[in-house]
Amino acid sequence: MPTYSPLVILFISLQSISIFSVIFLIIVLFKSSYYFTKWTLFQVYIAMLSYELFSIISLIIYGDDLIDKAFNTSPSICIIQYKIALFFFYPVCIFPAILVFYQWYAISKDSLNVENSCFWYSIICTWSGSFIYAVVNAFLSRNEKNWGTMATRLYCQAWNVKEKWYVFYVYVIIVGSLSFISLCFAGTYKFFIIIT
């Protein structure tokens, strides 16, 4: 029977609150009538829910012994959990930028039809890009100890992130680019309000 320290209990409690909140948002989203970002928000919620679920599994199973027991089974739950959580991480970062684009388009073009015309492109690009990155990450870390995964007190993460140049640069390039694009859209929106 695993033991849980106050820190672990707090982390699991906060993650559980977050998971139930996202489930509640998904239910509310399904009950609401259609609006121009509904199905993209659904993708955000699914990515968030999946990332949170796959970030907490091994902590619930092993408790305070996560560091000691994470790699005792074959295949390791910690490795599988981290690799799957990594797949859901980048959609959580990318979809908000897509929502910013939708809002910019709706305001500047005075059209709420943007999700209908861009939805499949954004979904296919986001999920396939995330899948390709997860596969490349697994391929590049296949010869490393525990497939490039290590256990901390609360979750499983990449082993020696400082040495994994591709993890850092992919994160900086994707998140930096999306932040810049979002700022450009926000600046254009502000300019649009000033001139009207």
C-alpha positions in Angstrom: 0.0 0.0 0.0 1.6 3.3 -1.1 2.0 6.1 1.4 1.3 9.8 0.5 3.1 12.8 2.1 1.2 16.1 2.5 2.9 17.4 -0.6 1.8 14.5 -2.7 -1.7 14.7 -1.3 -1.8 18.4 -2.1 -0.6 17.8 -5.6 -3.1 15.0 -6.3 -5.9 17.1 -4.8 -5.0 20.1 -7.0 -4.7 17.9 -10.1 -8.1 16.2 -9.2 -9.8 19.6 -8.9 -8.3 20.6 -12.2 -9.4 17.3 -13.9 -13.0 17.6 -12.5 -13.1 21.3 -13.6 -12.1 20.4 -17.2 -14.7 17.6 -17.2 -17.3 20.1 -16.0 -16.2 22.5 -18.8 -16.6 19.7 -21.4 -20.1 19.0 -20.2 -21.1 22.6 -20.3 -19.6 23.0 -23.7 -21.6 20.1 -25.1 -24.8 21.5 -23.6 -24.2 25.0 -25.0 -25.4 26.1 -28.4 -22.9 26.4 -31.3 -20.6 29.4 -31.3 -17.6 30.2 -33.5 -14.9 28.6 -31.3 -16.8 25.7 -29.8 -15.1 22.8 -31.3 -11.6 24.3 -31.0 -12.3 24.8 -27.3 -13.3 21.2 -27.1 -9.9 20.2 -28.5 -8.2 22.4 -25.8 -10.2 20.8 -23.1 -9.5 17.2 -24.4 -5.7 18.0 -24.6 -5.8 19.6 -21.1 -7.7 16.7 -19.6 -5.5 14.0 -21.2 -2.3 15.8 -20.2 -3.4 16.1 -16.6 -4.6 12.5 -16.4 -1.3 11.2 -17.9 0.7 13.4 -15.5 -0.7 11.9 -12.3 -1.1 8.2 -12.9 2.2 7.0 -11.6 2.0 9.3 -8.5 -1.3 7.8 -7.6 0.0 4.2 -8.0 3.4 4.7 -6.2 2.8 7.7 -3.9 6.0 8.7 -2.0 7.9 5.7 -3.6 7.6 7.1 -7.1 11.3 7.7 -7.5 12.2 4.2 -6.2 9.6 2.2 -7.9 8.8 4.0 -11.1 11.0 1.8 -13.3 10.6 -1.6 -11.5 8.0 -2.9 -13.8 8.4 -3.7 -17.5 7.2 -1.8 -19.4 7.5 1.1 -17.0 4.3 3.1 -16.3 6.4 6.2 -15.8 7.9 6.0 -19.3 4.6 5.3 -21.0 2.9 8.0 -19.0 5.5 10.6 -19.9 5.6 9.8 -23.6 1.8 10.0 -23.8 1.6 13.2 -21.7 4.2 14.7 -24.1 1.9 14.1 -27.0 -0.8 16.2 -25.3 1.5 19.0 -24.1 1.9 20.9 -27.4 -1.8 21.0 -28.3 -2.3 22.7 -25.0 0.2 25.4 -26.1 -0.9 25.6 -29.8 -4.7 25.7 -29.6 -4.8 29.0 -27.6 -2.9 30.7 -30.5 -5.5 29.3 -32.9 -8.3 30.7 -30.7 -6.5 34.1 -30.8 -6.4 33.8 -34.6 -10.1 33.0 -34.7 -11.0 36.0 -32.6 -8.8 38.3 -34.7 -10.4 37.0 -37.9 -13.9 37.4 -36.5 -13.2 41.0 -35.4 -11.2 42.2 -38.3 -13.1 40.5 -41.1 -16.5 40.8 -39.3 -17.1 37.1 -39.9 -17.9 34.3 -37.4 -17.4 31.6 -40.0 -13.7 31.2 -39.4 -13.8 27.9 -37.4 -15.9 26.3 -40.1 -13.3 27.1 -42.8 -10.1 26.5 -40.7 -11.1 23.8 -38.3 -9.8 20.7 -40.1 -6.5 22.4 -41.1 -5.8 23.5 -37.5 -6.8 20.1 -36.0 -4.8 18.1 -38.5 -1.7 20.3 -38.2 -1.8 20.5 -34.4 -2.4 16.8 -33.6 -0.2 15.4 -36.4 2.7 17.8 -35.4 2.4 16.8 -31.8 2.3 13.1 -32.9 5.4 13.5 -35.1 7.2 15.3 -32.2 6.3 12.6 -29.7 7.5 9.9 -32.2 10.8 11.7 -32.9 11.3 12.3 -29.2 10.8 8.6 -28.5 13.1 7.6 -31.4 15.9 10.0 -30.2 15.7 8.8 -26.6 15.4 5.1 -27.3 19.0 4.4 -26.3 19.0 6.6 -23.2 18.4 5.3 -19.7 14.7 4.7 -19.2 14.0 6.0 -22.7 15.0 9.5 -21.5 12.6 9.6 -18.6 13.2 10.2 -15.0 10.9 10.2 -11.9 10.7 13.1 -9.6 8.8 13.3 -6.3 5.6 14.3 -8.2 5.7 13.2 -11.8 7.8 11.7 -14.6 9.7 14.0 -16.8 12.5 14.1 -19.4 15.9 13.0 -18.2 18.5 15.8 -18.3 16.5 18.3 -20.2 19.6 20.5 -20.4 21.4 17.9 -22.4 18.4 17.3 -24.7 18.9 20.2 -27.1 15.9 19.2 -29.2 13.5 19.4 -26.3 14.5 22.9 -25.4 14.7 24.3 -29.0 11.4 22.7 -30.1 9.7 24.2 -27.0 11.3 27.6 -27.5 10.5 27.7 -31.2 6.9 26.5 -30.9 5.9 28.5 -27.9 8.0 31.6 -28.9 6.4 31.6 -32.3 2.9 31.2 -31.0 3.4 34.0 -28.5 4.7 36.3 -31.2 1.9 35.5 -33.5 -0.7 36.0 -30.7 0.9 39.4 -29.9 0.7 40.4 -33.5 -2.9 39.5 -33.7 -3.6 41.3 -30.4 -1.7 44.4 -31.7 -3.7 44.3 -35.0 -6.9 44.0 -33.0 -6.0 47.0 -30.9 -5.0 49.0 -34.0 -8.4 48.0 -35.6 -10.3 49.4 -32.5 -8.3 52.7 -32.6 -9.1 53.4 -36.3 -12.8 52.5 -36.0 
